[in-house]
Amino acid sequence: ISAFIKIVLDKYDKDVKAMPLSNNIVHRRLDEMYQHIEIKLFEKHKTRKFAVQIDESNL
């Protein structure tokens, strides 16, 4: 990440280095993003109607 910042966003390099990027913080943030996406997808599909078709080979 820091290499990308240095190349692409050199003026923000110091700001990024000041951010806490410990394993726990990154893991927690990824979990929060996953939960947010999961909730949004569930809400989006909850309002849609769909049908499931099965035959004997699926049983």
PQR file with spaces between the fields and no chain letter, atoms N, CA, C, O and H, PARSE charges and radii, in Angstrom:
ATOM       1  N    ILE     1       0.831   -1.190    0.000 -0.4000 1.5000
ATOM       2  CA   ILE     1       0.000    0.000    0.000 -0.0000 2.0000
ATOM       3  C    ILE     1       0.870    1.246    0.000  0.5500 1.7000
ATOM       4  O    ILE     1       0.621    2.181   -0.762 -0.5500 1.4000
ATOM       5  N    SER     2       1.872    1.262    0.838 -0.4000 1.5000
ATOM       6  CA   SER     2       2.690    2.471    0.928 -0.0000 2.0000
ATOM       7  C    SER     2       3.465    2.729   -0.358  0.5500 1.7000
ATOM       8  O    SER     2       3.716    3.886   -0.697 -0.5500 1.4000
ATOM       9  H    SER     2       2.073    0.503    1.457  0.4000 1.0000
ATOM      10  N    ALA     3       3.856    1.665   -1.092 -0.4000 1.5000
ATOM      11  CA   ALA     3       4.542    1.858   -2.374 -0.0000 2.0000
ATOM      12  C    ALA     3       3.605    2.514   -3.380  0.5500 1.7000
ATOM      13  O    ALA     3       4.012    3.413   -4.116 -0.5500 1.4000
ATOM      14  H    ALA     3       3.652    0.726   -0.816  0.4000 1.0000
ATOM      15  N    PHE     4       2.360    2.071   -3.415 -0.4000 1.5000
ATOM      16  CA   PHE     4       1.360    2.669   -4.302 -0.0000 2.0000
ATOM      17  C    PHE     4       1.167    4.141   -3.963  0.5500 1.7000
ATOM      18  O    PHE     4       1.144    4.993   -4.852 -0.5500 1.4000
ATOM      19  H    PHE     4       2.029    1.340   -2.817  0.4000 1.0000
ATOM      20  N    ILE     5       1.030    4.431   -2.688 -0.4000 1.5000
ATOM      21  CA   ILE     5       0.830    5.812   -2.250 -0.0000 2.0000
ATOM      22  C    ILE     5       2.014    6.673   -2.655  0.5500 1.7000
ATOM      23  O    ILE     5       1.842    7.801   -3.117 -0.5500 1.4000
ATOM      24  H    ILE     5       1.048    3.738   -1.966  0.4000 1.0000
ATOM      25  N    LYS     6       3.214    6.139   -2.481 -0.4000 1.5000
ATOM      26  CA   LYS     6       4.411    6.911   -2.801 -0.0000 2.0000
ATOM      27  C    LYS     6       4.480    7.234   -4.285  0.5500 1.7000
ATOM      28  O    LYS     6       4.865    8.340   -4.665 -0.5500 1.4000
ATOM      29  H    LYS     6       3.354    5.223   -2.106  0.4000 1.0000
ATOM      30  N    ILE     7       4.108    6.273   -5.126 -0.4000 1.5000
ATOM      31  CA   ILE     7       4.179    6.480   -6.573 -0.0000 2.0000
ATOM      32  C    ILE     7       3.027    7.352   -7.065  0.5500 1.7000
ATOM      33  O    ILE     7       3.243    8.326   -7.787 -0.5500 1.4000
ATOM      34  H    ILE     7       3.795    5.375   -4.818  0.4000 1.0000
ATOM      35  N    VAL     8       1.816    7.004   -6.676 -0.4000 1.5000
ATOM      36  CA   VAL     8       0.631    7.655   -7.230 -0.0000 2.0000
ATOM      37  C    VAL     8       0.238    8.908   -6.454  0.5500 1.7000
ATOM      38  O    VAL     8      -0.113    9.925   -7.053 -0.5500 1.4000
ATOM      39  H    VAL     8       1.640    6.213   -6.090  0.4000 1.0000
ATOM      40  N    LEU     9       0.292    8.840   -5.168 -0.4000 1.5000
ATOM      41  CA   LEU     9      -0.185    9.944   -4.338 -0.0000 2.0000
ATOM      42  C    LEU     9       0.915   10.452   -3.418  0.5500 1.7000
ATOM      43  O    LEU     9       0.746   10.486   -2.199 -0.5500 1.4000
ATOM      44  H    LEU     9       0.577    8.014   -4.682  0.4000 1.0000
ATOM      45  N    ASP    10       2.017   10.839   -3.992 -0.4000 1.5000
ATOM      46  CA   ASP    10       3.202   11.208   -3.212 -0.0000 2.0000
ATOM      47  C    ASP    10       2.906   12.278   -2.163  0.5500 1.7000
ATOM      48  O    ASP    10       3.470   12.238   -1.070 -0.5500 1.4000
ATOM      49  H    ASP    10       2.154   10.812   -4.982  0.4000 1.0000
ATOM      50  N    LYS    11       2.043   13.218   -2.474 -0.4000 1.5000
ATOM      51  CA   LYS    11       1.782   14.288   -1.510 -0.0000 2.0000
ATOM      52  C    LYS    11       1.024   13.800   -0.277  0.5500 1.7000
ATOM      53  O    LYS    11       1.009   14.488    0.743 -0.5500 1.4000
ATOM      54  H    LYS    11       1.584   13.250   -3.362  0.4000 1.0000
ATOM      55  N    TYR    12       0.392   12.620   -0.352 -0.4000 1.5000
ATOM      56  CA   TYR    12      -0.350   12.069    0.781 -0.0000 2.0000
ATOM      57  C    TYR    12       0.447   11.016    1.546  0.5500 1.7000
ATOM      58  O    TYR    12      -0.073   10.411    2.484 -0.5500 1.4000
ATOM      59  H    TYR    12       0.404   12.061   -1.181  0.4000 1.0000
ATOM      60  N    ASP    13       1.679   10.795    1.166 -0.4000 1.5000
ATOM      61  CA   ASP    13       2.500    9.746    1.768 -0.0000 2.0000
ATOM      62  C    ASP    13       2.612    9.904    3.283  0.5500 1.7000
ATOM      63  O    ASP    13       2.490    8.918    4.010 -0.5500 1.4000
ATOM      64  H    ASP    13       2.101   11.287    0.404  0.4000 1.0000
ATOM      65  N    LYS    14       2.836   11.102    3.765 -0.4000 1.5000
ATOM      66  CA   LYS    14       2.974   11.327    5.211 -0.0000 2.0000
ATOM      67  C    LYS    14       1.667   11.044    5.939  0.5500 1.7000
ATOM      68  O    LYS    14       1.674   10.505    7.045 -0.5500 1.4000
ATOM      69  H    LYS    14       2.935   11.903    3.174  0.4000 1.0000
ATOM      70  N    ASP    15       0.538   11.408    5.320 -0.4000 1.5000
ATOM      71  CA   ASP    15      -0.766   11.152    5.938 -0.0000 2.0000
ATOM      72  C    ASP    15      -1.016    9.658    6.082  0.5500 1.7000
ATOM      73  O    ASP    15      -1.527    9.202    7.105 -0.5500 1.4000
ATOM      74  H    ASP    15       0.532   11.846    4.421  0.4000 1.0000
ATOM      75  N    VAL    16      -0.656    8.906    5.062 -0.4000 1.5000
ATOM      76  CA   VAL    16      -0.874    7.459    5.095 -0.0000 2.0000
ATOM      77  C    VAL    16       0.026    6.813    6.134  0.5500 1.7000
ATOM      78  O    VAL    16      -0.406    5.905    6.845 -0.5500 1.4000
ATOM      79  H    VAL    16      -0.241    9.277    4.232  0.4000 1.0000
ATOM      80  N    LYS    17       1.254    7.259    6.234 -0.4000 1.5000
ATOM      81  CA   LYS    17       2.168    6.700    7.233 -0.0000 2.0000
ATOM      82  C    LYS    17       1.676    6.980    8.649  0.5500 1.7000
ATOM      83  O    LYS    17       1.983    6.223    9.570 -0.5500 1.4000
ATOM      84  H    LYS    17       1.606    7.996    5.657  0.4000 1.0000
ATOM      85  N    ALA    18       0.926    8.047    8.832 -0.4000 1.5000
ATOM      86  CA   ALA    18       0.406    8.390   10.154 -0.0000 2.0000
ATOM      87  C    ALA    18      -0.807    7.549   10.534  0.5500 1.7000
ATOM      88  O    ALA    18      -1.185    7.501   11.704 -0.5500 1.4000
ATOM      89  H    ALA    18       0.677    8.662    8.084  0.4000 1.0000
ATOM      90  N    MET    19      -1.418    6.887    9.558 -0.4000 1.5000
ATOM      91  CA   MET    19      -2.589    6.053    9.840 -0.0000 2.0000
ATOM      92  C    MET    19      -2.174    4.764   10.530  0.5500 1.7000
ATOM      93  O    MET    19      -1.180    4.145   10.150 -0.5500 1.4000
ATOM      94  H    MET    19      -1.111    6.925    8.607  0.4000 1.0000
ATOM      95  N    PRO    20      -2.926    4.359   11.538 -0.5600 1.5000
ATOM      96  CA   PRO    20      -2.623    3.077   12.176  0.2800 2.0000
ATOM      97  C    PRO    20      -3.081    1.929   11.273  0.5500 1.7000
ATOM      98  O    PRO    20      -4.267    1.817   10.962 -0.5500 1.4000
ATOM      99  N    LEU    21      -2.156    1.089   10.862 -0.4000 1.5000
ATOM     100  CA   LEU    21      -2.483   -0.023    9.973 -0.0000 2.0000
ATOM     101  C    LEU    21      -2.088   -1.353   10.600  0.5500 1.7000
ATOM     102  O    LEU    21      -1.512   -2.213    9.932 -0.5500 1.4000
ATOM     103  H    LEU    21      -1.192    1.179   11.115  0.4000 1.0000
ATOM     104  N    SER    22      -2.394   -1.520   11.871 -0.4000 1.5000
ATOM     105  CA   SER    22      -2.081   -2.790   12.509 -0.0000 2.0000
ATOM     106  C    SER    22      -2.984   -3.875   11.945  0.5500 1.7000
ATOM     107  O    SER    22      -4.013   -3.588   11.335 -0.5500 1.4000
ATOM     108  H    SER    22      -2.861   -0.822   12.413  0.4000 1.0000
ATOM     109  N    ASN    23      -2.595   -5.100   12.151 -0.4000 1.5000
ATOM     110  CA   ASN    23      -3.359   -6.237   11.650 -0.0000 2.0000
ATOM     111  C    ASN    23      -4.783   -6.224   12.190  0.5500 1.7000
ATOM     112  O    ASN    23      -5.728   -6.507   11.452 -0.5500 1.4000
ATOM     113  H    ASN    23      -1.758   -5.334   12.647  0.4000 1.0000
ATOM     114  N    ASN    24      -4.946   -5.897   13.470 -0.4000 1.5000
ATOM     115  CA   ASN    24      -6.282   -5.864   14.078 -0.0000 2.0000
ATOM     116  C    ASN    24      -7.168   -4.793   13.457  0.5500 1.7000
ATOM     117  O    ASN    24      -8.351   -5.028   13.211 -0.5500 1.4000
ATOM     118  H    ASN    24      -4.179   -5.667   14.069  0.4000 1.0000
ATOM     119  N    ILE    25      -6.603   -3.628   13.205 -0.4000 1.5000
ATOM     120  CA   ILE    25      -7.378   -2.531   12.621 -0.0000 2.0000
ATOM     121  C    ILE    25      -7.815   -2.887   11.207  0.5500 1.7000
ATOM     122  O    ILE    25      -8.975   -2.687   10.846 -0.5500 1.4000
ATOM     123  H    ILE    25      -5.642   -3.437   13.405  0.4000 1.0000
ATOM     124  N    VAL    26      -6.900   -3.411   10.408 -0.4000 1.5000
ATOM     125  CA   VAL    26      -7.228   -3.795    9.034 -0.0000 2.0000
ATOM     126  C    VAL    26      -8.263   -4.910    9.040  0.5500 1.7000
ATOM     127  O    VAL    26      -9.217   -4.876    8.263 -0.5500 1.4000
ATOM     128  H    VAL    26      -5.958   -3.574   10.701  0.4000 1.0000
ATOM     129  N    HIS    27      -8.082   -5.896    9.909 -0.4000 1.5000
ATOM     130  CA   HIS    27      -9.025   -7.014    9.989 -0.0000 2.0000
ATOM     131  C    HIS    27     -10.417   -6.525   10.387  0.5500 1.7000
ATOM     132  O    HIS    27     -11.417   -6.939    9.800 -0.5500 1.4000
ATOM     133  H    HIS    27      -7.307   -5.924   10.540  0.4000 1.0000
ATOM     134  N    ARG    28     -10.478   -5.654   11.373 -0.4000 1.5000
ATOM     135  CA   ARG    28     -11.765   -5.126   11.818 -0.0000 2.0000
ATOM     136  C    ARG    28     -12.444   -4.331   10.711  0.5500 1.7000
ATOM     137  O    ARG    28     -13.652   -4.445   10.506 -0.5500 1.4000
ATOM     138  H    ARG    28      -9.666   -5.317   11.850  0.4000 1.0000
ATOM     139  N    ARG    29     -11.666   -3.529   10.003 -0.4000 1.5000
ATOM     140  CA   ARG    29     -12.238   -2.717    8.914 -0.0000 2.0000
ATOM     141  C    ARG    29     -12.754   -3.608    7.783  0.5500 1.7000
ATOM     142  O    ARG    29     -13.819   -3.343    7.225 -0.5500 1.4000
ATOM     143  H    ARG    29     -10.685   -3.436   10.170  0.4000 1.0000
ATOM     144  N    LEU    30     -12.017   -4.651    7.445 -0.4000 1.5000
ATOM     145  CA   LEU    30     -12.482   -5.582    6.415 -0.0000 2.0000
ATOM     146  C    LEU    30     -13.764   -6.278    6.848  0.5500 1.7000
ATOM     147  O    LEU    30     -14.675   -6.462    6.040 -0.5500 1.4000
ATOM     148  H    LEU    30     -11.153   -4.867    7.899  0.4000 1.0000
ATOM     149  N    ASP    31     -13.840   -6.664    8.116 -0.4000 1.5000
ATOM     150  CA   ASP    31     -15.069   -7.273    8.638 -0.0000 2.0000
ATOM     151  C    ASP    31     -16.251   -6.311    8.543  0.5500 1.7000
ATOM     152  O    ASP    31     -17.352   -6.709    8.163 -0.5500 1.4000
ATOM     153  H    ASP    31     -13.100   -6.514    8.772  0.4000 1.0000
ATOM     154  N    GLU    32     -16.019   -5.051    8.887 -0.4000 1.5000
ATOM     155  CA   GLU    32     -17.084   -4.050    8.807 -0.0000 2.0000
ATOM     156  C    GLU    32     -17.553   -3.870    7.368  0.5500 1.7000
ATOM     157  O    GLU    32     -18.753   -3.762    7.114 -0.5500 1.4000
ATOM     158  H    GLU    32     -15.124   -4.728    9.195  0.4000 1.0000
ATOM     159  N    MET    33     -16.618   -3.838    6.429 -0.4000 1.5000
ATOM     160  CA   MET    33     -16.981   -3.692    5.021 -0.0000 2.0000
ATOM     161  C    MET    33     -17.763   -4.905    4.541  0.5500 1.7000
ATOM     162  O    MET    33     -18.749   -4.760    3.817 -0.5500 1.4000
ATOM     163  H    MET    33     -15.643   -3.926    6.635  0.4000 1.0000
ATOM     164  N    TYR    34     -17.334   -6.100    4.936 -0.4000 1.5000
ATOM     165  CA   TYR    34     -18.031   -7.325    4.546 -0.0000 2.0000
ATOM     166  C    TYR    34     -19.461   -7.325    5.080  0.5500 1.7000
ATOM     167  O    TYR    34     -20.398   -7.649    4.351 -0.5500 1.4000
ATOM     168  H    TYR    34     -16.534   -6.218    5.524  0.4000 1.0000
ATOM     169  N    GLN    35     -19.627   -6.966    6.344 -0.4000 1.5000
ATOM     170  CA   GLN    35     -20.963   -6.934    6.941 -0.0000 2.0000
ATOM     171  C    GLN    35     -21.852   -5.912    6.242  0.5500 1.7000
ATOM     172  O    GLN    35     -23.035   -6.169    6.015 -0.5500 1.4000
ATOM     173  H    GLN    35     -18.866   -6.703    6.937  0.4000 1.0000
ATOM     174  N    HIS    36     -21.299   -4.772    5.904 -0.4000 1.5000
ATOM     175  CA   HIS    36     -22.067   -3.741    5.209 -0.0000 2.0000
ATOM     176  C    HIS    36     -22.531   -4.244    3.840  0.5500 1.7000
ATOM     177  O    HIS    36     -23.691   -4.065    3.471 -0.5500 1.4000
ATOM     178  H    HIS    36     -20.338   -4.563    6.089  0.4000 1.0000
ATOM     179  N    ILE    37     -21.635   -4.865    3.101 -0.4000 1.5000
ATOM     180  CA   ILE    37     -21.980   -5.410    1.783 -0.0000 2.0000
ATOM     181  C    ILE    37     -23.027   -6.499    1.918  0.5500 1.7000
ATOM     182  O    ILE    37     -23.980   -6.549    1.140 -0.5500 1.4000
ATOM     183  H    ILE    37     -20.693   -5.010    3.402  0.4000 1.0000
ATOM     184  N    GLU    38     -22.856   -7.370    2.900 -0.4000 1.5000
ATOM     185  CA   GLU    38     -23.805   -8.457    3.118 -0.0000 2.0000
ATOM     186  C    GLU    38     -25.209   -7.909    3.418  0.5500 1.7000
ATOM     187  O    GLU    38     -26.197   -8.405    2.877 -0.5500 1.4000
ATOM     188  H    GLU    38     -22.082   -7.329    3.532  0.4000 1.0000
ATOM     189  N    ILE    39     -25.294   -6.906    4.266 -0.4000 1.5000
ATOM     190  CA   ILE    39     -26.580   -6.301    4.612 -0.0000 2.0000
ATOM     191  C    ILE    39     -27.214   -5.656    3.385  0.5500 1.7000
ATOM     192  O    ILE    39     -28.405   -5.834    3.132 -0.5500 1.4000
ATOM     193  H    ILE    39     -24.492   -6.503    4.706  0.4000 1.0000
ATOM     194  N    LYS    40     -26.423   -4.910    2.625 -0.4000 1.5000
ATOM     195  CA   LYS    40     -26.949   -4.247    1.430 -0.0000 2.0000
ATOM     196  C    LYS    40     -27.452   -5.260    0.409  0.5500 1.7000
ATOM     197  O    LYS    40     -28.516   -5.069   -0.180 -0.5500 1.4000
ATOM     198  H    LYS    40     -25.455   -4.765    2.830  0.4000 1.0000
ATOM     199  N    LEU    41     -26.698   -6.333    0.194 -0.4000 1.5000
ATOM     200  CA   LEU    41     -27.139   -7.359   -0.752 -0.0000 2.0000
ATOM     201  C    LEU    41     -28.414   -8.031   -0.275  0.5500 1.7000
ATOM     202  O    LEU    41     -29.321   -8.278   -1.071 -0.5500 1.4000
ATOM     203  H    LEU    41     -25.833   -6.488    0.672  0.4000 1.0000
ATOM     204  N    PHE    42     -28.494   -8.329    1.008 -0.4000 1.5000
ATOM     205  CA   PHE    42     -29.692   -8.958    1.560 -0.0000 2.0000
ATOM     206  C    PHE    42     -30.902   -8.047    1.387  0.5500 1.7000
ATOM     207  O    PHE    42     -31.969   -8.500    0.972 -0.5500 1.4000
ATOM     208  H    PHE    42     -27.758   -8.129    1.655  0.4000 1.0000
ATOM     209  N    GLU    43     -30.739   -6.766    1.704 -0.4000 1.5000
ATOM     210  CA   GLU    43     -31.843   -5.819    1.559 -0.0000 2.0000
ATOM     211  C    GLU    43     -32.283   -5.697    0.104  0.5500 1.7000
ATOM     212  O    GLU    43     -33.475   -5.611   -0.188 -0.5500 1.4000
ATOM     213  H    GLU    43     -29.872   -6.398    2.041  0.4000 1.0000
ATOM     214  N    LYS    44     -31.318   -5.691   -0.797 -0.4000 1.5000
ATOM     215  CA   LYS    44     -31.630   -5.551   -2.221 -0.0000 2.0000
ATOM     216  C    LYS    44     -32.420   -6.754   -2.729  0.5500 1.7000
ATOM     217  O    LYS    44     -33.384   -6.593   -3.478 -0.5500 1.4000
ATOM     218  H    LYS    44     -30.349   -5.760   -0.560  0.4000 1.0000
ATOM     219  N    HIS    45     -32.021   -7.941   -2.331 -0.4000 1.5000
ATOM     220  CA   HIS    45     -32.663   -9.154   -2.826 -0.0000 2.0000
ATOM     221  C    HIS    45     -33.914   -9.528   -2.031  0.5500 1.7000
ATOM     222  O    HIS    45     -34.729  -10.324   -2.497 -0.5500 1.4000
ATOM     223  H    HIS    45     -31.238   -8.072   -1.722  0.4000 1.0000
ATOM     224  N    LYS    46     -34.067   -8.969   -0.860 -0.4000 1.5000
ATOM     225  CA   LYS    46     -35.244   -9.256   -0.043 -0.0000 2.0000
ATOM     226  C    LYS    46     -36.514   -8.741   -0.715  0.5500 1.7000
ATOM     227  O    LYS    46     -37.581   -9.336   -0.566 -0.5500 1.4000
ATOM     228  H    LYS    46     -33.406   -8.322   -0.481  0.4000 1.0000
ATOM     229  N    THR    47     -36.405   -7.657   -1.442 -0.4000 1.5000
ATOM     230  CA   THR    47     -37.572   -7.050   -2.074 -0.0000 2.0000
ATOM     231  C    THR    47     -37.860   -7.615   -3.463  0.5500 1.7000
ATOM     232  O    THR    47     -38.907   -7.318   -4.040 -0.5500 1.4000
ATOM     233  H    THR    47     -35.538   -7.174   -1.563  0.4000 1.0000
ATOM     234  N    ARG    48     -36.967   -8.409   -4.000 -0.4000 1.5000
ATOM     235  CA   ARG    48     -37.169   -8.976   -5.329 -0.0000 2.0000
ATOM     236  C    ARG    48     -37.855  -10.324   -5.244  0.5500 1.7000
ATOM     237  O    ARG    48     -37.650  -11.091   -4.304 -0.5500 1.4000
ATOM     238  H    ARG    48     -36.117   -8.650   -3.532  0.4000 1.0000
ATOM     239  N    LYS    49     -38.670  -10.593   -6.243 -0.4000 1.5000
ATOM     240  CA   LYS    49     -39.339  -11.879   -6.321 -0.0000 2.0000
ATOM     241  C    LYS    49     -38.539  -12.789   -7.245  0.5500 1.7000
ATOM     242  O    LYS    49     -38.049  -12.359   -8.290 -0.5500 1.4000
ATOM     243  H    LYS    49     -38.837   -9.970   -7.007  0.4000 1.0000
ATOM     244  N    PHE    50     -38.417  -14.040   -6.848 -0.4000 1.5000
ATOM     245  CA   PHE    50     -37.721  -15.006   -7.677 -0.0000 2.0000
ATOM     246  C    PHE    50     -38.332  -16.373   -7.438  0.5500 1.7000
ATOM     247  O    PHE    50     -39.057  -16.588   -6.467 -0.5500 1.4000
ATOM     248  H    PHE    50     -38.815  -14.389   -6.000  0.4000 1.0000
ATOM     249  N    ALA    51     -38.029  -17.285   -8.334 -0.4000 1.5000
ATOM     250  CA   ALA    51     -38.556  -18.644   -8.231 -0.0000 2.0000
ATOM     251  C    ALA    51     -37.406  -19.628   -8.336  0.5500 1.7000
ATOM     252  O    ALA    51     -36.405  -19.369   -9.005 -0.5500 1.4000
ATOM     253  H    ALA    51     -37.440  -17.110   -9.123  0.4000 1.0000
ATOM     254  N    VAL    52     -37.563  -20.747   -7.672 -0.4000 1.5000
ATOM     255  CA   VAL    52     -36.577  -21.817   -7.730 -0.0000 2.0000
ATOM     256  C    VAL    52     -37.254  -23.014   -8.377  0.5500 1.7000
ATOM     257  O    VAL    52     -38.330  -23.440   -7.957 -0.5500 1.4000
ATOM     258  H    VAL    52     -38.375  -20.957   -7.129  0.4000 1.0000
ATOM     259  N    GLN    53     -36.613  -23.545   -9.399 -0.4000 1.5000
ATOM     260  CA   GLN    53     -37.169  -24.698  -10.097 -0.0000 2.0000
ATOM     261  C    GLN    53     -36.213  -25.864   -9.906  0.5500 1.7000
ATOM     262  O    GLN    53     -35.016  -25.744  -10.168 -0.5500 1.4000
ATOM     263  H    GLN    53     -35.739  -23.199   -9.740  0.4000 1.0000
ATOM     264  N    ILE    54     -36.740  -26.989   -9.451 -0.4000 1.5000
ATOM     265  CA   ILE    54     -35.918  -28.180   -9.271 -0.0000 2.0000
ATOM     266  C    ILE    54     -36.597  -29.353   -9.963  0.5500 1.7000
ATOM     267  O    ILE    54     -37.803  -29.343  -10.211 -0.5500 1.4000
ATOM     268  H    ILE    54     -37.712  -27.087   -9.238  0.4000 1.0000
ATOM     269  N    ASP    55     -35.802  -30.344  -10.263 -0.4000 1.5000
ATOM     270  CA   ASP    55     -36.359  -31.585  -10.792 -0.0000 2.0000
ATOM     271  C    ASP    55     -35.800  -32.743   -9.980  0.5500 1.7000
ATOM     272  O    ASP    55     -35.087  -32.524   -9.000 -0.5500 1.4000
ATOM     273  H    ASP    55     -34.822  -30.352  -10.062  0.4000 1.0000
ATOM     274  N    GLU    56     -36.108  -33.951  -10.367 -0.4000 1.5000
ATOM     275  CA   GLU    56     -35.715  -35.122   -9.577 -0.0000 2.0000
ATOM     276  C    GLU    56     -34.201  -35.246   -9.425  0.5500 1.7000
ATOM     277  O    GLU    56     -33.725  -35.739   -8.403 -0.5500 1.4000
ATOM     278  H    GLU    56     -36.687  -34.129  -11.163  0.4000 1.0000
ATOM     279  N    SER    57     -33.449  -34.813  -10.414 -0.4000 1.5000
ATOM     280  CA   SER    57     -31.996  -34.953  -10.336 -0.0000 2.0000
ATOM     281  C    SER    57     -31.393  -34.064   -9.247  0.5500 1.7000
ATOM     282  O    SER    57     -30.267  -34.307   -8.812 -0.5500 1.4000
ATOM     283  H    SER    57     -33.836  -34.412  -11.244  0.4000 1.0000
ATOM     284  N    ASN    58     -32.106  -33.063   -8.811 -0.4000 1.5000
ATOM     285  CA   ASN    58     -31.612  -32.174   -7.758 -0.0000 2.0000
ATOM     286  C    ASN    58     -31.934  -32.696   -6.364  0.5500 1.7000
ATOM     287  O    ASN    58     -31.408  -32.186   -5.375 -0.5500 1.4000
ATOM     288  H    ASN    58     -33.021  -32.865   -9.165  0.4000 1.0000
ATOM     289  N    LEU    59     -32.788  -33.701   -6.276 -0.4000 1.5000
ATOM     290  CA   LEU    59     -33.215  -34.189   -4.966 -0.0000 2.0000
ATOM     291  C    LEU    59     -32.320  -35.231   -4.427  0.5500 1.7000
ATOM     292  O    LEU    59     -32.553  -35.738   -3.329 -0.5500 1.4000
ATOM     293  H    LEU    59     -33.216  -34.116   -7.079  0.4000 1.0000
